[in-house]
């Protein structure tokens, strides 16, 4: 546990009186019994009081302390000086003690509170706006913050997982150490901060009348994010770096962070990055698709009649790079696909689901990490794409636009129907390749990928090298414009017959003329897809 501030003098105030008011009743009866056995008087409210009474735990109801009944349908229960005075009083402050005596307020030494389930309600399909409003806890956070502020004298427990350690310490010494109270207070402040952040996050997706709107419709003046640790990882990108996985509480169930690992070794930092890239690319494909990623870039992507056919076609895109890669499917995996995957050494595979015999087949690969993402997996990501820089964060919309509705043919030759299909497929894949990005492709599979090059012509050369003879009659997709004609000349020499690129270079006319010289069809999409 963390240490309290160095200027704090060791104190062990006795726990004589506790207030218990919890929405999540898990473990509260057993914890309250331990407190009762230790001679702690307990004050409780509403449903907590009723539950404890039913189980024979002696309690005093809040209204007996305050002299007021619960008001406004339960909206006002604990907001009273006899409650908050008992929590906030500094025990060795003479003026505070006189106030307590004058007003007959008894100190409260332990506050056990957890809050209304706002997040759970907000995530429920069909939850009404008025329901959400009633799930905004007022008294609970006030109790928690009061106790945490006065943690030198008062313990505060917001997490049922802490009941055992707190009960053990009270049972053995009748008190909580400075270290324990400080750690509990820090956790309590994090709890109320996360609670408020969840409300703010949801409110961004509502209009004044309660109707939904896209969170990304505007950039807020202040951005609050709450992340919860899901697991610690063995290490980061490299063994000397520490790492952990955190999840967004309101991101939904069908995400990589919430995917269920059903088999295999622990996931690494790099596994998760590659899984995220592979999953995003696979979900962007129309039809039954598979994507293989290696070191952050798709090395093969394909469509197929079946998941197995899609995998085999994706592997053929770059069989050397596919070794040790990450595989994502956008359809459930059957036994044929599992057999195909098992024929190659891979780090991990993710799919919406697995047939029982497919899962059993993959489980025979001891080191293969197998993740079930849930069905349906959602291709659209909520909120913003957030990246960290030194001293700040960059927020942007997700790059999800690969619609070719406004694309223009700029050469004399029009693409054939088959070339149009290939250009659309190439655009979908190219968006997930790091810049400078070039993809050689057919209508349903990649032939060669040139990723992360410092010059576009080198990206073309790399894609051509990967594709070999398969580039004859293929098409080329580029994530950004060609600054010179050299990339077009290289593509033509490799056998490319049609090109799609955003356009926008000051030398666009020179590039178009080069395409016409080689009798290539060229389409300007009007959409750049840099990925840094």
N, C-alpha and C positions, 0 to 999 in steps of 0.2 A: 504493500500500500504506500501511497505518497505520504510525505511528511507535512505537518502543518507549518505555518510560517515560523521562522527562526525566533521571532520576538515573542512567540506565545509561551506562556508559563504553563507547565504541566498541570492539568486539572482533571479530576475524575468526579464530576457531579453525579450524585446518586440518582438513579432512575426510580422515582416514586410514583409518577403519574404519567399516563400515556393517552394520546388521542389516536383512535383508529377510525379511518374513514376511507374505504377502498372500493373501487368499482370492480377490479379484478380480485375475486375472492380466493384465488388459489393460495392455499397454505395458511390463510389468515386464522382459521380456527386453531390449528396446532400452535401457531406462533402466540396467539392470545392466551392459550392455556399455559404456555411456558411463562409468559409475563405474570399471569395470575399466581402461579406456583412460586414466583420470585417475590411476591408481595406487592406487585405493581397495581395501582388502581387504574381502571381503564374507563375512558369516556369515548362514546361512539355515537354515530349518527345513522339515520335512515336504515337502508338495507343491511349495512354492516352490523348495526346494533341488533336488528332482528335475527340475523344468522347466528351471531354469538350467543344471544339469549336462547335460541332454539337448542344450541349445543351445551347449555348449562354453564357458559362462561360468564362470570359476574361482570356486569358493565353498568355504567351510569350514562343515561342518554343526554345528548347535547342540550335539549330543552330544560333538563333538570339543572344544568349548570348556568345557562343564560337567563332562564325565566321567560323565554320566548319560544313559541312553537315554530316549526318550519313554516316559512312563508312562500308565497308565490309559486305554489306547486313544487316546492323543493329547491327553487332558485336561491333562496336565502336560508342557510342552515348554520354555518359556522362563522359568518361574518359578524362578530360581536366582540366588544372589548374584553369580556370575561374569558374568551378563548384566546384572542391575539395578545392581550395583555399578559396572559399566563405563558405564552410562547416567547414573546419578545423581551420580557424583563431580564435585565442583566443581574445575575444573582448576587454579585458583590458590590452592586451600586446601591448606596444607602437611600437615595431618592427613589429609585425604582422599588425598593422594598417597602418604603413608606406608602407609595401609591397602591401597591398590592394589598397592604394591610387596610388602608383607608377604604378601598373599594371592595374588599373581601374577595379578591381574585387569587385563586390557587395556581401556583406554577405548573406548567406542563413540560415535562422533561424529555418526552419522546413523541414524535409525530410520525404516524405510519399512514401514508396517503398514496394512492395512485389515481389517475385521472380518467375522466370520461373518454371512451374510445372514439375520438374524433376521426383519426386516420382510418380505422376499420370501417366506420360508417361512410366516410367519403369514398372509399374504394368499392363499396357495395353497389352493384348495378341497380339503378332505379331509386337510389336514395334521394329523398326530397330535400329541398333547401331548408325548410323549416326544421327537419330532423337534424340537419347539420348544425344549425344554430343552437339547438338544445344540447348538442354534444360539445359545445364550447364551455369548458369547465371554468368557473370563476373562484369558488371557494377553495377548491383543491390547490391550484397553483399559488393562491394567497397563503394558504397554510404551509405549503412546501417552501416557498421563498422566505417566509417569516422564520421558520425553523432553521433553514440553511443560513440565513443572515446571523442568527444567534447561535451558531453551531458550537461556540465555546461552552455553552450551557445546555444545549438541546441537541438530541440526536434526531435525524430525519431519515426515514426509510421509504423509498419510492419503488423499489424493485423486489418482488417476492423472492428472488434468488439470494437476497441478502438476509432473509429471515434467520436462516440457520446460524450464520456467524454472529449476528447481533444477539440472538437468543442465548447462544453459548456464552458470550462475554457477559451478558447481564446475569445469567445463571451463576457464573463463577465468581463475579465481583460486585454485582449489583449496580454496575456503572459501565460506561463506554469510554475508552481511552480517547485522548486528543486526536491521535492518528485516525482512529475509526470515525470519530465525528467529523473530522475534516474531510476524509474521503467520501463519506456519505453526503456531506454538504455539496461537495464538488459534483457528485453524481446527480444530486437533486437540481442544482442550477442547470446542468446539461439537459436534464429531463424536461424542465419547464421551457427552456430555450427551444428544444426540439419540438415541443408541443405547439408553441407559438409559430415556429417556422412552418409546421405542417398546415396551420390555419392560413398563414400568409400565402403559401404555395397554392392552396386550393382556391383562395379568394382571387388569385390572379386569373383563374380559369372561370370566373363567374362575372356576370354583369350585375348591375344594381337590382334587377328584377329576379335574380337567381338563375337566369338562363346561362348555359355554358358558352364559353368562347375559348379560342385557342390561347394557351398561355404565351405562345411566342408572338402574339399579335403586337406586343410592344416590349421594349426593354425597360425593366423597372429601374427607378432611381437608386434603389437599394436592393441587393440580391442576397437572400438568405437561403442557405442550403443546409440540410440536415443529412448526415451520412451515418450509418450504423455499421459497426464492424461485424462482418459475417464470418470471417476466418482470417487467421494469420497464415501467411505463405512461407514456404521454406526460405526463400530469399527473393530479391528483386530481379531486375534484368541480369544482374551478375551476382555471384555468390557473396560478395562483400557488402551488398545492399540489403537492408531489411525491407519487408513488404507485407501488406495486408490488403484484403478485399473488403471494401465497404459498399453497402447498398443504399439506394434511395428508397425511403419508406413508401413513397407514393408512386413508384415507377410501374407497379403492376406485377402480376405473377409471371407472365410469359416473357421473361428477359433473361439474358445470360447470367446476371448476378443472382437470379433466383432459380436457375436451372438446377435440376436434381442430378447429382453425380451418382450413377448407378453401378459403376465399376471402375477399378483402376487405381493407380497411384495418385497421390495428392497433386492437385493442380499447381502449376508454377505461374509466376507473374507473366512470363512470355506466352505460356499456354493460353491464358485468359485474353491477352491482347490479340493473338492469332485467332482464337475462337470467335472473338467479337467481330473481327474483320471478315472471317469466313461466313459467319451467320448473316451479317448484313448483306454480303454479296449474294448469298444463296436466296435470301428472302426477296431480293430485288428482281429475281428471274421469274418470267412468266412460264408456267408449266413445271413439270417435274424436273428439278435441277439439283446439281451438286457442284460445290466449289472446294478446291483444295488450296490452302494458303501456306506459304512458307516465308518466315521472317517478315510478316506484315503485308505480303503481297500475294494476290491470287497467282498461282502458277498454272492452274487449270480450272476451267469452268465449262459446264456443259448441260444441255437438256437431254432427256431421254424418255422413252416410253415407260421405263421403270427406273426406280432408284439405282438398281445395279447397272443398267445401261448408261445412266447419267454419270455414275462414278467411273466406269471404264473409259468413257469418252473424256472425262475431265483428266484422268490420269494420263491418257495418251497425249494431252496437251503439252506436258513436260514431265515425262516419267522419271527423269533423274532428280529434278527438284521435288517431285511429289514424295520421295522417300523421306520419312521423318516429318511429314507435314501434318496439317490439321484439316479435317474434313467436315463440311457442313452440308446437310440435306435439308430441303424445304418440304419433304414428304416423309411420312413414317417409313422406317427401314424394315424390310422383310428379310427372310432367310437368304435369298439370292444376293441381296445387297450386302448382308453381313458376311457372307462367304467371300465376296469380292473385296470388301474392306480388309478382311483377315489375311488376304494374300499379300499384303504390303505392310511394311513396318510404318506405323503412324503413331503420332503422339496422342491424338485425341479425335473423337468424333462426336458431333452433336446433331440431333434430329428432333422433330416434334415428339416422336414416340418410336417404340420398337416392338415388333411382334415377339411373343414369348420365346419362340425358337431362335429368332435373331439375337435377342438379348443373351440367350444361353450360349450361342456361338461366339459372340464377341467377348463374353466373360472368360473364354478359354485363352484369350490374349492377356496375359497377366499384367503387362505394363500399359496396355491401352486404356486411356481414360474415356469413359463413355458417359455422355450427358444427355438427359432428356429435358428438352426445353419446354414441353407442353404444347398442346394443340388447342386453338390455333396460335402459332407464333405470329407476332405482329410486326410487319415490316416498317411501320411508322413509329418513330421515336418521339416521345413527348418532350416538351420544353425546349431547351437550347443545347447546342453542342458547346461544351465548356472546356477550355484548355488553360493550363497554368503557365504563366511566365514569371520572371523574377519580379516580385512585388505586386503581382496582380493576376487577374484572370481575363481571358478573352471569351466573349460569348458571341455566338452566331447561330443562325438558323441551320438546321440539318440540311446537308446537300442531298435532297431526295428528288430533284427535278431532272428526269431524263426523257421528258416528253418531246417527241419530234414533230409535234403538230405544226410548229412554225418553221421547220427546217426548209432550206432553199437549195435547190440544185443550181450550182454556179458554173458548171461546165457544159460543153456542147452535148456530151453524152449523158443520158439519164441512167440511173441505176436500174438494173433488171429487178423483177420481183424478188428473185432469190438474193440479189445483192442488198435490196432494201431490208430483208429479214436479217441478213448478216450484220448490216450496219446498226440495226436496232439492238441486236444481241451484243455487238461489240461495245456500243455506248453503255449498256447496263454494266458490263464488266469493267470498262475503263474507269468508271467513276470510283471504283474501289482500289485502283492501283495508284501507288505513290508517284508523284510528279518527278521529273517529266515522264509521262505515261503513254505508251503505244501498245495497242493490242491488235494482233493479226488473228482473224477469226473467220469461221464459216457461219452458217445460219443457226447452228446449234452447239458450237464448241469452239474453244480457243485453240490456236495453233502455236502462237508464240507471244510472249509478253515481255516488253522492254520497260522496266520499272526503275524509278528513282535516279534517272540519269541527269547529269548537269547540262547536257545539250540534247535537243530534240532529235537531231540526226543520229546521235549515238543510241538513243532509245529505239529508233527505227532499225538500226543495224543489229542491235541486240535481239529485237523481236524477230527479225529475219533469220538470224543465226539459230534461234530456238525453233522456228517453224520449219526451216529447211525447205524441202521440195513442196511441203504442204501449203506454202504461201502462194503457189501458182494458182491463180484464179480466186484467191481469198480477198477479203476486204481489210481495211485498216481503220481503226478508231484512234483518235488522238484527244487527250484531255484538254489541250489548248492549241492556239493557232501555230502555224509554221512560220517562223520569222524569215526563212529563206526557202528557196526552191529545192535545196539539197535533200531535204527529207522526202520530197515527192520523187525525186530522181532515184533515191535509194529504194523506195517502195516499189516503183515501177520495175527496177532491175530485179527485185525479188519476185515479181510476178503478181503483185497486187493489182486488182482491177477496179476497186472503188474505195473511196476515202470519205470519212466523216470527221469533221473538225469544227470548232466554234467559229472560225473566221475572226477578223478584227485586227489583223496585222496591217502595217503600213505598206507591206509588200504583198497583200492579198492578190492583186492583179498578176504579179509575177508568178505566184504560186498557182493560180488558176491556169495561166498560160502553160506552165509546166505540165499540169494535169492534162490539158488539151493536147499537147505535143505527144504525150504517151497514150492518148485515147482512154484516159481514165475518167470515171464518173466521180464527181466530188460534190459533197453536200456540206453546207454550212448549217450547223445546228443552232448557232446563236447562244449556246450555253457552255461556259468553261467549267471544268471539273478538277481544278487543282486539288491535290490532297497532300498536305505537308506533314 
